[in-house]
Structures are given as C-alpha cells and as structure tokens.
Amino acid sequence: MARKVANAAGGGIVDELFQRITELEAEVQENRNLNVRVGELVDLVSELMAPVASQDPARIEAALAKFERSL
C-alpha cells in the first residue's frame, strides 16, 4: 500500500526504480557468471603453461579435456 501511495505521489518513479533494480540485479548476475568463466579460462591457461613448457602431451590433453567438459 505504501509503495502505491509513494509511486502515485512520485509520478511513477517508485515503479521505475524497482524495475531498474531488477535490471541491475540481472546485470550483476551476468557479470558474476562472466567472472566465473574468466576464472575458468585463467585456470586453463595456468594448467597449460607447465605442460606446454615441459612438452607433456598427456597433461596438455587432460587440461583441454577438462576445459571442454566445463563448457
């Protein structure tokens, strides 16, 4: 009830703000998902650096397979 009164008094600003908050929450979640993905890619690069430097094909294949399973 208070929201309706405040919204009416503010010319619809309350509903606009609630909509914007909902949009921002979705964008924050998308950003979190992207950050997780970037972390996975950093892990992959880290896992590949040592095997590539040591020319260990089995470890390279294992790291790539692990990454592909995460997709």
Buried (B, 14 or more C-beta within 10 A) or exposed (E): EEEEEEBEEEEEEBBEEEEEEEEEEEEEEEEEEEEEEEEBEEBBEEBBEEBBEEEEEEBBEEBBEEBEEEE
